[in-house]
Amino acid sequence: LILDNKALSAIKKAVAAGENEALVKMHSTYMDFASSCVEGAHKFEFIRSGSVPSRLLPVSRKALGEMAACAYAYRFSGEKKYLERALAVVEDVCSFPSWNPSHYLDVAEMALGVSIVYDWLYKKMPAATRAMCEKALTEYFFDTAEAMPYRERFLMKGNWGQVLNASLLSASVA
């Protein structure tokens, strides 16, 4: 997904050579963010408002950012702290009782983050973590994506349609 080993190798060479200022800056920003995720590590929690979550989107977006940044940082540096943080976040969110399909953008962004970790760190994941990812993606995303009224949301134009379909494609590939 998004960044195969060949592209990652090219990024590593370019960053080491300092030949692309924008790329070096992007890489530095991403590594700094991943480091802040490790340093400020916390448990992700399913936030409820009454009996159902009102919006899980802030949690989904924060989790997506941490999962992607830490997975990237681990692949780039090989430092175990990033692997551990990415896996901790994915285990937290896959343990939620749902990803709040009443607001389907919440589901899509969570699924994208889990898909990235699943794809990029698959060989480094314990079997139990893989199974958690597979179960959550299936139950919280694939199964709900086929059900009404959620499946109609994949036809939406604009931001929602783009995010939902990109997430579905990423989860399917992963």
Residue pairs with C-beta under 8 A, 6 or more apart in sequence:
1 115
1 116
1 119
1 120
1 170
1 173
1 174
2 116
2 170
3 11
3 72
3 75
3 120
8 75
8 76
11 23
11 27
11 76
12 76
14 20
14 23
14 24
15 23
15 24
15 27
18 24
27 76
30 69
30 72
30 73
31 73
31 76
31 77
33 65
33 69
34 69
34 70
34 72
34 73
34 82
34 85
35 73
37 65
37 66
37 69
37 70
37 85
38 70
38 81
38 82
38 84
38 85
41 85
41 88
43 88
43 92
44 59
44 62
44 63
44 89
44 92
44 93
45 59
45 92
46 53
46 56
46 59
46 96
46 97
46 98
47 53
47 54
47 56
47 59
52 100
52 102
53 100
53 102
53 106
55 100
55 103
55 106
56 99
56 100
56 103
56 106
56 110
57 103
57 105
57 106
57 109
59 93
59 106
60 99
60 105
60 106
60 107
60 109
60 110
60 113
61 109
63 89
63 92
63 93
63 109
63 110
63 113
64 109
64 110
64 112
64 113
64 116
65 113
66 85
66 86
66 89
66 113
67 86
67 89
67 90
67 113
67 114
67 116
67 117
68 113
68 116
68 117
70 82
70 83
70 85
70 86
70 89
71 82
71 86
71 116
71 117
71 120
71 121
72 120
73 79
73 82
74 80
74 82
74 83
74 86
74 120
74 121
74 124
75 120
75 121
83 121
83 124
86 117
86 121
87 117
87 121
87 124
87 125
87 126
87 129
89 113
89 117
90 113
90 114
90 117
90 118
90 129
90 132
90 133
91 129
91 132
93 99
93 110
93 113
93 114
93 136
94 114
94 129
94 132
94 133
94 135
94 136
95 132
96 136
96 140
98 140
99 106
99 107
99 110
99 111
99 136
99 140
99 141
100 106
100 107
101 107
101 140
101 144
101 150
104 144
104 150
104 153
104 160
104 164
105 160
105 163
105 164
107 140
107 141
107 144
107 150
107 167
108 141
108 163
108 164
108 166
108 167
108 168
109 163
109 167
110 140
110 141
111 137
111 140
111 141
111 167
111 168
111 170
111 171
112 163
112 166
112 167
112 170
112 171
114 133
114 136
114 137
114 171
115 137
115 167
115 170
115 171
115 173
115 174
116 170
116 174
117 125
117 133
118 125
118 130
118 133
118 134
118 137
118 174
119 170
119 173
119 174
122 130
125 133
137 171
137 174
141 167
141 168
141 171
142 171
144 150
145 151
145 154
145 164
145 168
153 160
153 161
153 164
154 161
154 164
154 165
154 168
155 161
156 164
